[in-house]
Amino acid sequence: MTLDRLVHALDGVTVITDPNVVRVKSKDFYWYSPVLRRKLDDKCAEIVVCPRSEEEVVRVARACVAAKVPLTVRGAGTGNYGQAVPLEGGVILDMTVMKAVRWIRPGMARVEAGMKLVELDAEARRQGWEIRMFPSTKRTATVGGFIGGGSGGVGSITYGQLRDRGNVHAARVVTMEDEPRVLELRGDDVQKVNHAYGTNGIITELEIPLGPTYPWIDSVVVFGDFMDAARFAQILGESDGIVKKLITPMAWPVTTYFKRLAGIPPGVHSVITMIAEPSLETFDALVAAHGATVVHRAPSDDFGRTPPLYEYTWNHTTLHAIKIDPSLTYLQCGYPPGRNLELIEHMYRHWGDEVMMHLEFIRVGGKVTCSGLPLVRFSTEARLEEIIHYHEEYGVGIANPHTYILEDGGRKVVNREQLDFKRAVDPHGLLNPGKMRAWFEGVR
Ligand SMILES: Cc1cc2nc3c(=O)[nH]c(=O)nc-3n(C[C@H](O)[C@H](O)[C@H](O)COP(=O)(O)OP(=O)(O)OC[C@H]3O[C@@H](n4cnc5c(N)ncnc54)[C@H](O)[C@@H]3O)c2cc1C
C-alpha cells in the first residue's frame, strides 16, 4: 500500500516494477566474497526509479521520506562489497540516465553523477585533457559510483587516492529531509560524502580534476624472481620523470588466469604498466637495467575489441581468476610506505600458493607504496580471518572486502564528519540503511 502511494506520487518519473529487472538492479559484484554471498544473496528492492533530472531526484527523495521508504542509490552496480545492495528493500535510485556534461575547462570537469567514466574521459580528451584516476571498471562505472563507493585505481601512482585532497573538487547533493535541500559541497567539505556508500546524500553533480592527456602504452615486463619485479615497481614508481598511470606486479601463477592475454612465458613474474609514449625510451632503459624483458606492448585502447591491459589489473585480476576458479577470493592490503618491500617479501614467502601476490603501486601521502589485492584460495571463513589477522599483526592494513559495513571495510573508526552530515541530511535514516555502523549503533 505504501509503495502504491509512493509510485502514485512519482507520476511522470520512470518507475520499474518488473521483478526480474528489480532483482538484477539490486545486485552488485558482492559475489566475489563467499562471506557476502551468504549474507546478501536474498536482498532485493521493491522498485527501481530512474530520474532524468535533479528535480526528479528531489521528488523521489521527498516521496520516500513522506512514505518512510528506504532508498539506495545505484550507479552501474560494479561495487565489490554490496555497497549498492539494499538491505531493507525499498527503492533503488538508478542514476545512469543523468549523464550530462555541465562544462569542461582546463584541468576540471563538471558532470552529472550518472555519467560513465569512459564517456567523461572521451569528452575531456577531445579538449586535450583526461581523467586523472579511474577504477579498472572505467568502461562501465559511473562518476558518482566511483566517488560513492570507490577508492582509487589507474592513475593513483601519480595522483594518490580519491580521499586525497584535490581529487574530488565539488559535489552537489540532494538531502533526505522532509523538504529535501540541494547542497553544494566544495573543497574539504566533499569528504562528507566521499566513499560514504550513498548513506548521507544523493550526489547529482560532481567536479572532477583533469590531467593533460597522453597516448598511453601498455606493457607486460617479466622477471625470473618476484622480489626483483617488486623492486623494479618501486623504482619505477619513484621515477617522477617517467609519466605513468599503472604499475602492477603479479607473482606467478596469477597471470595464468588471463586466458585472452597471450605471450607470457610459463613460470615468470610480471609487471603490467601504462606509460606515456614520450617516456617509453627512458622506461625501456630502466627495464634493460633490471635485466627484465618486455613480452607484450600495445597502445592502451578503451574503444577497441581487445581489452586494454588495465582490465587485467586492480579488481579485474580477481574477476579473471574467479571466472576460472570460483573457489578463489581475495583481500585488500595496505602496505605502509618505507616498509612495503620488506613486508611483501615476508608475506610472499610465508603464504606461498594460498595467498597469491598481486600488487598495485600507488602514492600514499606523497610516498610511493602499494596496495595488495592478493588472490586467496578460500577454505573456511575462520581461515580467511586468520589470514587477515596475520597481515594486521605485521602492520599490513586490511580494507576488508568481505563486509558491507562502511567502517569495518576501511578505516575501522567512526567517521565523525560523515556521521554528523548524515544526522543533518538523513534524519530518518532512509539512505542505504544498515551500511553505516556508527548510525545504526547510535554513536553519539
Ligand atoms: C572488476 C572490478 C574492478 C574494480 N576495480 C576497481 C578499482 O580499480 N578501483 C576502485 O576504486 N574500485 C574498483 N572496483 C569497484 C567499483 O567498480 C568502482 O568503485 C566503481 O567506481 C563503482 O562505480 P559504480 O557506478 O558501479 O557504483 P555502484 O556500485 O553503483 O555504487 C557504489 C556505491 O556508491 C553509491 N552511489 C552510487 N552513485 C551514487 C550517487 N550518485 N550518490 C551517492 N552515492 C552513490 C552506491 O549507493 C554504492 O554504495 C572494481 C569492481 C570490479 C567488479
The ligand as an SDF file (V2000), in Angstrom:
LIG
                    3D

 53 58  0  0  0  0  0  0  0  0999 V2000
   36.1630   -5.9690  -11.9690 C   0  0  0  0  0  0  0  0  0  0  0  0
   36.1480   -4.8570  -10.9700 C   0  0  0  0  0  0  0  0  0  0  0  0
   37.2400   -3.9890  -10.8830 C   0  0  0  0  0  0  0  0  0  0  0  0
   37.2280   -2.8970   -9.9700 C   0  0  0  0  0  0  0  0  0  0  0  0
   38.3200   -2.0680   -9.8780 N   0  0  0  0  0  0  0  0  0  0  0  0
   38.2800   -1.0040   -9.0350 C   0  0  0  0  0  0  0  0  0  0  0  0
   39.3720   -0.0950   -8.9450 C   0  0  0  0  0  0  0  0  0  0  0  0
   40.3520   -0.2010   -9.6750 O   0  0  0  0  0  0  0  0  0  0  0  0
   39.2840    0.9250   -8.0580 N   0  0  0  0  0  0  0  0  0  0  0  0
   38.1740    1.1300   -7.2800 C   0  0  0  0  0  0  0  0  0  0  0  0
   38.1300    2.0920   -6.5050 O   0  0  0  0  0  0  0  0  0  0  0  0
   37.1130    0.3010   -7.3640 N   0  0  0  0  0  0  0  0  0  0  0  0
   37.1380   -0.7520   -8.2100 C   0  0  0  0  0  0  0  0  0  0  0  0
   36.0560   -1.5810   -8.3010 N   0  0  0  0  0  0  0  0  0  0  0  0
   34.8360   -1.2390   -7.5770 C   0  0  0  0  0  0  0  0  0  0  0  0
   33.8630   -0.3910   -8.4490 C   0  0  0  0  0  0  0  0  0  0  0  0
   33.8670   -0.8400   -9.7810 O   0  0  0  0  0  0  0  0  0  0  0  0
   34.2260    1.0520   -8.5060 C   0  0  0  0  0  0  0  0  0  0  0  0
   34.3290    1.5840   -7.2410 O   0  0  0  0  0  0  0  0  0  0  0  0
   33.2290    1.8600   -9.3480 C   0  0  0  0  0  0  0  0  0  0  0  0
   33.7250    3.1470   -9.4740 O   0  0  0  0  0  0  0  0  0  0  0  0
   31.8380    1.9150   -8.7850 C   0  0  0  0  0  0  0  0  0  0  0  0
   31.0320    2.6490   -9.6960 O   0  0  0  0  0  0  0  0  0  0  0  0
   29.5210    2.2190   -9.9670 P   0  0  0  0  0  0  0  0  0  0  0  0
   28.9250    3.2480  -10.8690 O   0  0  0  0  0  0  0  0  0  0  0  0
   29.4360    0.8260  -10.4390 O   0  0  0  0  0  0  0  0  0  0  0  0
   28.9310    2.3680   -8.4980 O   0  0  0  0  0  0  0  0  0  0  0  0
   27.8910    1.4610   -7.7230 P   0  0  0  0  0  0  0  0  0  0  0  0
   28.4500    0.1000   -7.4920 O   0  0  0  0  0  0  0  0  0  0  0  0
   26.5700    1.5260   -8.3790 O   0  0  0  0  0  0  0  0  0  0  0  0
   27.8200    2.2540   -6.3470 O   0  0  0  0  0  0  0  0  0  0  0  0
   28.8950    2.2660   -5.4430 C   0  0  0  0  0  0  0  0  0  0  0  0
   28.4400    2.9390   -4.1380 C   0  0  0  0  0  0  0  0  0  0  0  0
   28.2460    4.3280   -4.3780 O   0  0  0  0  0  0  0  0  0  0  0  0
   26.9040    4.7020   -4.0860 C   0  0  0  0  0  0  0  0  0  0  0  0
   26.4880    5.6450   -5.1300 N   0  0  0  0  0  0  0  0  0  0  0  0
   26.4100    5.4200   -6.4690 C   0  0  0  0  0  0  0  0  0  0  0  0
   26.0180    6.5420   -7.1100 N   0  0  0  0  0  0  0  0  0  0  0  0
   25.8350    7.4810   -6.1470 C   0  0  0  0  0  0  0  0  0  0  0  0
   25.3880    8.8340   -6.1750 C   0  0  0  0  0  0  0  0  0  0  0  0
   25.0670    9.4430   -7.3130 N   0  0  0  0  0  0  0  0  0  0  0  0
   25.2560    9.4780   -4.9840 N   0  0  0  0  0  0  0  0  0  0  0  0
   25.5980    8.8850   -3.8120 C   0  0  0  0  0  0  0  0  0  0  0  0
   26.0150    7.6070   -3.7350 N   0  0  0  0  0  0  0  0  0  0  0  0
   26.1350    6.9220   -4.8840 C   0  0  0  0  0  0  0  0  0  0  0  0
   26.0890    3.4250   -4.0900 C   0  0  0  0  0  0  0  0  0  0  0  0
   24.9740    3.5040   -3.2080 O   0  0  0  0  0  0  0  0  0  0  0  0
   27.1160    2.4150   -3.5970 C   0  0  0  0  0  0  0  0  0  0  0  0
   27.1450    2.4350   -2.1910 O   0  0  0  0  0  0  0  0  0  0  0  0
   36.0810   -2.6930   -9.1550 C   0  0  0  0  0  0  0  0  0  0  0  0
   34.9910   -3.5700   -9.2560 C   0  0  0  0  0  0  0  0  0  0  0  0
   35.0210   -4.6370  -10.1480 C   0  0  0  0  0  0  0  0  0  0  0  0
   33.8210   -5.5430  -10.2250 C   0  0  0  0  0  0  0  0  0  0  0  0
  1  2  1  0
  2  3  1  0
  2 52  2  0
  3  4  2  0
  4  5  1  0
  4 50  1  0
  5  6  2  0
  6  7  1  0
  6 13  1  0
  7  8  2  0
  7  9  1  0
  9 10  1  0
 10 11  2  0
 10 12  1  0
 12 13  2  0
 13 14  1  0
 14 15  1  0
 14 50  1  0
 15 16  1  0
 16 17  1  0
 16 18  1  0
 18 19  1  0
 18 20  1  0
 20 21  1  0
 20 22  1  0
 22 23  1  0
 23 24  1  0
 24 25  2  0
 24 26  1  0
 24 27  1  0
 27 28  1  0
 28 29  2  0
 28 30  1  0
 28 31  1  0
 31 32  1  0
 32 33  1  0
 33 34  1  0
 33 48  1  0
 34 35  1  0
 35 36  1  0
 35 46  1  0
 36 37  1  0
 36 45  1  0
 37 38  2  0
 38 39  1  0
 39 40  1  0
 39 45  2  0
 40 41  1  0
 40 42  2  0
 42 43  1  0
 43 44  2  0
 44 45  1  0
 46 47  1  0
 46 48  1  0
 48 49  1  0
 50 51  2  0
 51 52  1  0
 52 53  1  0
M  END
$$$$
